[in-house]
Amino acid sequence: MSENTLSHSLHIEGSFMAQRSIRFSETTLQQIRQAAKQKGFKSAAAMIRHAVDQELTGGDGVEQHIAATLDQIQGDLLRIQRVQQTQFAFVDTLAKTLLTGLPDQSSASVAKGKERYERFLKSAAAILSNGLHPILRDGVEQ
């Protein structure tokens, strides 16, 4: 049998595994042997059997890895959302305080402050619905 062929017969758990030959280039066979050694397999054939088994049973955990990544992203998005809500609440409170005026407010100044606050909210909503404000957009693009 040639040097670049893996061929083995095995007896595993009382059953006989038929011998099959797979031909590889010398380079590929060397890479298989190195990978098997690095990954702790007893032989190149053991690694090939493992790889075939993984492929037949649904891969090497790629789906689980993707699901775990999506779970992590979901958690990150929830944290970002909480921070964003906190920042909005802070800005909202600050704007209310500034726009309604500070001590010794007359009813007319409170009414003006409420009007300014409503304009502020409408302006903020318009900016959010239309994307970034032009000043912010220029800063992001630079």
C-alpha positions in Angstrom: 0.0 0.0 0.0 1.4 3.5 -0.8 2.7 5.9 1.7 -0.1 8.4 1.1 -3.0 6.1 1.9 -4.7 5.6 5.3 -6.0 2.2 5.7 -7.0 0.4 9.0 -9.2 -2.3 10.3 -10.7 -1.9 13.8 -12.5 -3.9 16.3 -14.5 -1.5 18.5 -17.0 -2.7 21.2 -17.2 -6.2 19.8 -18.0 -5.1 16.2 -15.7 -5.2 13.3 -15.2 -2.0 11.3 -14.6 -2.6 7.7 -11.3 -1.3 6.2 -11.6 1.6 3.8 -8.8 3.3 1.9 -8.7 7.1 1.4 -6.0 8.6 -0.8 -4.5 11.9 0.1 -1.7 13.9 -1.4 1.5 13.8 0.6 1.1 17.4 1.8 -2.5 16.7 3.0 -1.5 13.5 4.7 1.3 15.3 6.5 -1.1 18.1 7.6 -3.6 15.5 8.9 -0.9 13.8 10.9 0.3 17.1 12.4 -3.3 18.1 13.3 -4.0 14.7 14.8 -0.9 15.0 17.0 -1.7 18.6 18.0 -5.3 17.7 18.9 -4.4 14.6 20.9 -5.7 11.9 18.6 -4.0 8.5 18.8 -3.7 8.4 15.0 -4.5 10.3 11.8 -7.2 7.7 11.1 -8.8 8.4 14.6 -9.0 12.1 13.7 -10.5 11.4 10.3 -13.1 9.1 11.9 -13.9 11.8 14.4 -14.3 14.4 11.6 -16.6 12.2 9.6 -18.7 11.4 12.7 -19.0 15.1 13.5 -20.0 15.9 9.9 -22.6 13.1 9.9 -24.1 14.1 13.3 -24.4 17.8 12.6 -21.0 19.4 12.6 -18.7 20.5 15.3 -21.0 22.7 17.4 -21.3 25.5 15.0 -25.0 25.9 15.7 -24.4 26.0 19.4 -21.6 28.5 18.9 -24.0 30.7 16.9 -26.7 30.4 19.4 -24.4 31.3 22.3 -23.1 34.3 20.3 -26.7 35.5 19.6 -27.5 35.1 23.4 -24.5 37.2 24.2 -25.5 39.9 21.7 -29.0 39.9 23.1 -27.6 40.5 26.6 -25.4 43.3 25.3 -28.3 44.9 23.5 -30.5 44.8 26.7 -27.7 46.4 28.7 -27.3 49.1 26.0 -31.0 49.7 26.0 -31.0 50.2 29.8 -28.1 52.6 29.6 -29.9 54.5 26.8 -33.1 54.7 28.9 -31.2 56.0 31.9 -29.5 58.6 29.8 -32.8 59.7 28.3 -34.3 60.0 31.8 -31.4 62.1 32.9 -31.6 64.4 29.9 -35.4 64.6 30.3 -35.1 65.6 33.9 -32.3 68.1 33.2 -34.3 69.6 30.3 -37.4 70.0 32.4 -35.4 71.7 35.2 -33.7 74.1 32.8 -36.6 74.9 30.6 -39.2 75.5 33.3 -36.8 77.8 35.1 -35.2 77.8 38.5 -36.5 79.3 41.8 -39.1 82.0 42.1 -41.0 81.0 39.0 -44.1 82.8 38.0 -47.0 80.9 36.4 -46.1 82.6 33.1 -42.5 81.4 33.2 -43.6 77.9 34.0 -46.0 78.0 31.0 -43.2 79.3 28.8 -40.9 76.6 30.1 -43.5 73.9 29.4 -43.9 75.2 25.8 -40.1 75.1 25.3 -40.0 71.6 26.7 -42.7 70.4 24.3 -40.7 72.0 21.4 -37.6 70.3 22.7 -39.3 66.9 22.8 -40.7 67.4 19.2 -37.3 68.4 18.0 -35.6 65.4 19.6 -38.3 63.0 18.2 -37.8 64.5 14.7 -34.1 64.1 14.9 -34.4 60.5 16.1 -36.9 59.6 13.4 -34.8 61.2 10.6 -31.5 59.7 11.7 -28.5 61.7 13.0 -28.7 65.5 13.3 -26.5 67.1 10.6 -24.0 68.3 13.2 -23.7 64.8 14.7 -23.6 63.2 11.3 -20.6 65.4 10.3 -18.8 64.4 13.4 -19.4 60.7 12.9 -18.2 60.8 9.2 -15.0 62.6 10.1 
